[in-house]
């Protein structure tokens, strides 16, 4: 069964352009990873600091491999101190 990930990200004030740019850098390498079914970045129209990834992975193991990827580590280092809030949801489709 596919795994759905929702990554809910809020940039610190005045850092939304920087954080958004760093998030966009993740799209191409992630979409080419084994097991990536869907990897979409969304930006809140009413709150410019709010971003959300909606992801689907073939398995939890393949998603965990993604989380250990070099581009994820580079993103984490680049945005260190720039994120106000980050909430990650691991979901399964039930209907």
N, C-alpha and C positions, 0 to 999 in steps of 0.2 A: 504494500500500500504506500502511496506517495505521502511524503511529509510536507506540510505547509508551514512556512516560517513567516511571521510578521515581525519586522524589526522597526520599532517606533522610536524615532530619533528627534531630539530637540537640540538645536545648536544654541550656544550661548549668544546673547545679544550682540549684534554687529558682526557676528562671525558666520552668518547664514550663507553668504556667497562662497566663502572659503570651504565650509563644510560641504555645501552642495557640490562644489567642484571636485572635492575628494571622493564623495560618494559616486559621482558620475564615472570616475576612473575605475571603479570596481565592476562596472557593467560588462564591458567587453571580455575581460579575462574570465569572469565568473560564468558568463553564458557559454563559454567554450569548455567548461569543466565537465568531467564525467558525472552523470546523474542530474545535471541541472535541467529542469523541465521549463521553469518559468523564473525570471528574475527581473522584476519591474520596480523602478524607483518612482515614487509619487511625491508631490510637493503640495502642501496645504495652501489653497487659494486665500485663506483668511488669516494665516499665520505663517509668515515667511521663514520662520525658524524651524518649522515642523516638516520632517521628511518621513517617508515610510517605504520600506522595501516589502514587497509581497513576493514570496519565493515558493517554488515547488521543487522538491527533490525526490529522486527515485527511491531513496532510502535515508534513514537517519545517519547511517555510517558514511554515505557519500556527502551529506551535508557537513558532518563533523570533519571530514577530510578538507572540505572547502574552508572551514573555519581555521584550519592549520596552514592554509595556503600563504605563500609569500606576499601576494597582493593584499591580503587581509591584514597581515602583520604590518605592512608598509602603511596602510590606511590608519591603523590604530596608532602607530607612532606619529603620523602626520597630524592627526586631530587630537592628540593628547591635550587635555585641558580646554578643548573647544566645544565639548558636548555637555549640555546642561542635564539632559536626561536621556537614558537609553533603556528601553524595555523590549525584551525578546519573548515572543510567544511561539512555542512549538505546538502545532495543531495537526489533527488528523481529520480528513473528510469523513463525515458520518452520514451524509445524505446527498 
